[in-house]
Each structure stands twice: as C-alpha cells, then as structure tokens.
Amino acid sequence: MILTVTLNTALDLTYRVPALRPYASHRVTEVIERPGGKGLNVARVLAALGHPVTATGLAGGATGRTVRQLLAGTSGLTDALVEVSGPTRRTVAVVDAAGGDTTQLNEPGPHIGPAEWEEFTARYEELLRTARAVALCGSLPPGVPVGAYARLVRTARAAGVPVLLDTSGEPLRRGLAARPDLLKPNADELAELTGSHDPDQAVREVRRRGGRTVVASLGADGLLAATPEGRWRAAPPTRVHGNPTGAGDSAVAGLLSGLVEDAPWPERLTRAVALSAATVLAPGAGEYDAAAYADLRRQVKVTEADG
Amino acid sequence: MILTVTLNTALDLTYRVPALRPYASHRVTEVIERPGGKGLNVARVLAALGHPVTATGLAGGATGRTVRQLLAGTSGLTDALVEVSGPTRRTVAVVDAAGGDTTQLNEPGPHIGPAEWEEFTARYEELLRTARAVALCGSLPPGVPVGAYARLVRTARAAGVPVLLDTSGEPLRRGLAARPDLLKPNADELAELTGSHDPDQAVREVRRRGGRTVVASLGADGLLAATPEGRWRAAPPTRVHGNPTGAGDSAVAGLLSGLVEDAPWPERLTRAVALSAATVLAPGAGEYDAAAYADLRRQVKVTEADG
C-alpha cells in the first residue's frame, strides 16, 4: 500500500454566497463538507486511481469524527489516523458567485501533546513496514516539533521506503536536510526556500541541499522535474480554468502512482499533470474529473529539459 | 420553568482574523464555539440569572451533538431538543481586528421532515404543561411550515401559558395574527411588518393587528414598550460599544425573567435594557458581563411615554 501522512487534517467546508462583502451578513446558499488536509486529498485521489492507500495522521473531536465518517465512504482507503484530544480544524472556502473567486479561512488546528506525537510516530513506524511509498503532506498543527518532517523522512529512509515531502516554510527547510527521495514544491515554496524566482536555478539549489528528485509545480506552466535520471518539463495542452484547490495534491498522487508502478518519468509526469488539470476542472476541491483525466493524459506534452 | 423554542439551532463559530480581504487566504487566530440560535441564547441568559429553563427545538448531526455537549455545561438548563436527521447549521462570525466589525456567514439549516415537525409539536405540548412562560425565537429551518409560529402561539394560549414571539418576515406576520402575549421586534422588523419607520406609529399598528404587548428594541435608544398597563421608554445611561450579537436575546430573557416574577413593567424593562447593554459589552456573542449588568441596572432610565 501507499501511506499518506496528514498531521493537520481538516474538515473542509465550501460555502457558496452570491457575493462576499466585508461587514455584511450572508445567507450561505450551498454547503459542501469534505475530508481535508493535503495528505487526505492525496489519499482520496490514489484510492480513486485504484491504489490501496492507508491514511495516517492526527484527528480529534467532533470535527475529526466527521472527517473519519466522510473517509469511511472511500473504497480502497484504510483509515489509520491517530486520535488526539484537540478538535480537528475546519477550513472555510467562501465561493463568491459574483467574483467566481474564493476567500479562504483556515483554523489553526488543535494543540498536539508530546504523548500524542509519540503515539503517532510509533504508529507511523509500524505502518512503514508494509508501505511501498510514503507521502508527508501539509502544515504542522501547534505542538508538533518543527523538525517533525525531518524525523519522519529519516525513519522512512531507515525503513527503505521512498518518501515524498510536500510542505512549506521551516518544516520544509528542515525536512529537506534529511534528504527526502522526492520533493514537490510550488513556485512560491521554491522561492521562499532558495530566494530565487528562477525555477531552474531554484530547483538546482534544492537538489544541492538534499532533495534527490525535485518536481516543481509551476501552476499553468505544468511541472519541472529534476531527477538522477534526467530533467523534464511537462505541461497541459491548454490553460485550464476552475478551482485550483487540491491540484498540487493530485499531482503528488500521480507521482506516487507512477513510482509504485516503477513507470518511466515521462509517464509519471504525464499522470501528475493530467490529474492536476482534471482537479482544476472538477467543481469540488480535492476531487478530479475522471473523463477529463482520461482525455488530458493523451494530450500532456513532456519534453527533456536542459540543465 | 421557562420554556424556550429554537427551531433553527446553530453551532455559532467566532473567527478572529487580522483583516478580512475578499479572495485572500486567512489564518484564523482564535476560534470560539458556542451553542447558537436565538432561543438558546435566551435560555443561557435565563439560566445565568437563576431561572430554571428548558430548551426545546430541533437539532441533528455532528454539529447538533456539539451544540448539546456545549449546552450540557450550563447549570439550570434542561436540554429538551428533539433530534432530527439533518445536521444543525453553523454560523460563522468573522471578527476583523482591523475594522473591529463582523462579517456573518449563515448556513441555511437542515431540511425538517413532516414527521420530525409533528414529533416536535407533541413534545412542545407536553413541555407547556409545566411551563410558566414560553419564548418562540428565531428563523425557521427549511421544511417547517411558514405558519409554524402561529400554530405554536395558539397551542400556548390554549394551555394558558404566556407566549413571547421574536422572529421576522412572514413567520412574524403569521405569528402576530395568532395574538401572542408579547412581541419584541427590532426597528428593522417593525418597519418590515408595518411599512412605517416611526416606531410609535409602527408599535400602534402591531398592537392593532394582534400584539397585546409590544416591546420594540431600538438599538442604542433602548426599548419602547406598549402594554395594556401603559407605555414606557427605557434607555441605557450612555451608548455602549461592543458586539451587539445576542443583545436582543438578552432583552427577551430580561422580559421573561420579570414576567414570571410578576415584576412591574419598569422593572422588567430595566432588566431587559441592562442585560442587553451588558451583552454588547461582553466579548462573546450570547453572553453578558455580570458586573456591568449589576452596575447598569441602577442606571437605566425608564420614563412614561405618551400614546
């Protein structure tokens, strides 16, 4: 199975309103509830692709129970979340019919105690024994040490399990030093990490600092991959319009799907780009349009890059 | 006991953000969860005043369970909510540290089926047997007949229990025709109901149409009461600044508290105005500042009004 780690799970709420006006009162016309947090998005896409997947991480409270009830409906996904005492955060995406754009409100997440963190790391080690790959995704809730991902990367490497890291800020900086197999930064994360706004230069710098393979997601420009086997660019046939939430998580799922099948890099990148674009085209965050995915897979352009 | 009815209960969330900007992403710095819906606010204030109170209405789903867990901590309050299949709505109040003002997002509430509505009315009739007064408060969730409050007013009158109605729009219009003992419209509701923006004239019109006693809340100007015993105005000593959410519900609690003690009207209005102002001064919606209440009670000015 593929293991995904979501330390800061979320109950994602999408609210549709006619128009968002600060300091006014709004009737929400439509409410959608989904399991959230980047690792859970990755897990749901992997399950939809037919890969057995186990989702671990931390969840608690009434919101955590709701997240787990929603996950229970996903065939092929095993819930191995560790229960914590604090309640799982909510995120609210307010979709404005007037602007068509989204205003995001993210709760900080529960405080995690040291005993809870140790319980999680023990569960993680046990789950690694049967994992073919592991993805560490998203932000850290309060109380989890900032070096958490560095520790989890080292544990995975010691267990011989390929490890992908998709996070930002200081947890990314520290995690990188532990030499994960695969990093998937976006353009902002690359710039924050290296100080460079040139993706080629920034990717080289990330590899120099410990990232064996770096797949940078450059929004509508697709992916730039720098691997020990070569460098590639992969892009969708045309710019797609829609809700970009979860597009990066779908790209991670595509990369992992190719990794466990030992597919060649151009195929892995094709899946990642097509899934990402098919996610932008789907109405809800963290879901993809299966028909669009089938179409897009035939149209992604992968070219070898210099460097 | 005093009975309160909240057909559209809510899980009230207060989110503090540095500044709300449409189409941006916000980290919420503080989250407060409270039982919500006007009737539950009234019930909590009555319980805090030392009156035994029973809260009925409709609640369901994970959010409903959270509301009931939060209510369980309120001493003197009996939970007699009827469980429904749809989930209790959330309301989100985004408090902006920059503007100091609040942006409100209100979910619509669950759809109530006919069998659920009949189960509620049976419970309501049973609870009326031991009630000394009843307050019908707030909006109707989808599926509840628009004439619901008219029916509940008639049932209370038939049982000889004094009934207060605090709602708006068509449910208020219909409920008024059933001749509730006490109405507590605010200035907007008065204008919507009568077409008049002159509170004196509007209150006269509401009494003509069936309201035996009308206590209009006029924001910072306090209350205007028109009763069979006379007319009064009651106002706080100075304009208070803060969060007005729940101020009207605290006024309802003050009026009911005086009603069951058979206090004279000036005393009832003093309690209502002081509780309302002490609620504006409290940091959270639906709570009041007890020290401010004790102070303000000595300072409210009640004067006889013409009419």
HADDOCK unambig.tbl for C-alpha pairs under 7 A between the chains (distance, minus, plus):
assign (segid A and resid 20 and name CA) (segid B and resid 22 and name CA) 6.78 0.50 0.50
assign (segid A and resid 22 and name CA) (segid B and resid 20 and name CA) 6.79 0.50 0.50
assign (segid A and resid 22 and name CA) (segid B and resid 103 and name CA) 5.55 0.50 0.50
assign (segid A and resid 23 and name CA) (segid B and resid 101 and name CA) 5.98 0.50 0.50
assign (segid A and resid 23 and name CA) (segid B and resid 102 and name CA) 5.06 0.50 0.50
assign (segid A and resid 23 and name CA) (segid B and resid 103 and name CA) 4.14 0.50 0.50
assign (segid A and resid 24 and name CA) (segid B and resid 103 and name CA) 5.22 0.50 0.50
assign (segid A and resid 24 and name CA) (segid B and resid 104 and name CA) 6.28 0.50 0.50
assign (segid A and resid 25 and name CA) (segid B and resid 103 and name CA) 5.95 0.50 0.50
assign (segid A and resid 25 and name CA) (segid B and resid 104 and name CA) 4.41 0.50 0.50
assign (segid A and resid 25 and name CA) (segid B and resid 105 and name CA) 6.12 0.50 0.50
assign (segid A and resid 26 and name CA) (segid B and resid 104 and name CA) 5.84 0.50 0.50
assign (segid A and resid 26 and name CA) (segid B and resid 105 and name CA) 4.85 0.50 0.50
assign (segid A and resid 26 and name CA) (segid B and resid 106 and name CA) 6.09 0.50 0.50
assign (segid A and resid 27 and name CA) (segid B and resid 105 and name CA) 6.14 0.50 0.50
assign (segid A and resid 27 and name CA) (segid B and resid 106 and name CA) 5.07 0.50 0.50
assign (segid A and resid 27 and name CA) (segid B and resid 107 and name CA) 6.33 0.50 0.50
assign (segid A and resid 27 and name CA) (segid B and resid 108 and name CA) 6.78 0.50 0.50
assign (segid A and resid 28 and name CA) (segid B and resid 105 and name CA) 6.32 0.50 0.50
assign (segid A and resid 28 and name CA) (segid B and resid 106 and name CA) 5.58 0.50 0.50
assign (segid A and resid 28 and name CA) (segid B and resid 107 and name CA) 4.96 0.50 0.50
assign (segid A and resid 28 and name CA) (segid B and resid 108 and name CA) 6.34 0.50 0.50
assign (segid A and resid 29 and name CA) (segid B and resid 108 and name CA) 6.89 0.50 0.50
assign (segid A and resid 62 and name CA) (segid B and resid 62 and name CA) 6.46 0.50 0.50
assign (segid A and resid 62 and name CA) (segid B and resid 66 and name CA) 6.84 0.50 0.50
assign (segid A and resid 66 and name CA) (segid B and resid 62 and name CA) 6.87 0.50 0.50
assign (segid A and resid 101 and name CA) (segid B and resid 23 and name CA) 5.97 0.50 0.50
assign (segid A and resid 102 and name CA) (segid B and resid 23 and name CA) 5.05 0.50 0.50
assign (segid A and resid 103 and name CA) (segid B and resid 22 and name CA) 5.54 0.50 0.50
assign (segid A and resid 103 and name CA) (segid B and resid 23 and name CA) 4.13 0.50 0.50
assign (segid A and resid 103 and name CA) (segid B and resid 24 and name CA) 5.23 0.50 0.50
assign (segid A and resid 103 and name CA) (segid B and resid 25 and name CA) 5.95 0.50 0.50
assign (segid A and resid 104 and name CA) (segid B and resid 24 and name CA) 6.29 0.50 0.50
assign (segid A and resid 104 and name CA) (segid B and resid 25 and name CA) 4.41 0.50 0.50
assign (segid A and resid 104 and name CA) (segid B and resid 26 and name CA) 5.85 0.50 0.50
assign (segid A and resid 105 and name CA) (segid B and resid 25 and name CA) 6.12 0.50 0.50
assign (segid A and resid 105 and name CA) (segid B and resid 26 and name CA) 4.87 0.50 0.50
assign (segid A and resid 105 and name CA) (segid B and resid 27 and name CA) 6.15 0.50 0.50
assign (segid A and resid 105 and name CA) (segid B and resid 28 and name CA) 6.32 0.50 0.50
assign (segid A and resid 106 and name CA) (segid B and resid 26 and name CA) 6.11 0.50 0.50
assign (segid A and resid 106 and name CA) (segid B and resid 27 and name CA) 5.10 0.50 0.50
assign (segid A and resid 106 and name CA) (segid B and resid 28 and name CA) 5.59 0.50 0.50
assign (segid A and resid 107 and name CA) (segid B and resid 27 and name CA) 6.36 0.50 0.50
assign (segid A and resid 107 and name CA) (segid B and resid 28 and name CA) 4.96 0.50 0.50
assign (segid A and resid 108 and name CA) (segid B and resid 27 and name CA) 6.79 0.50 0.50
assign (segid A and resid 108 and name CA) (segid B and resid 28 and name CA) 6.32 0.50 0.50
assign (segid A and resid 108 and name CA) (segid B and resid 29 and name CA) 6.87 0.50 0.50
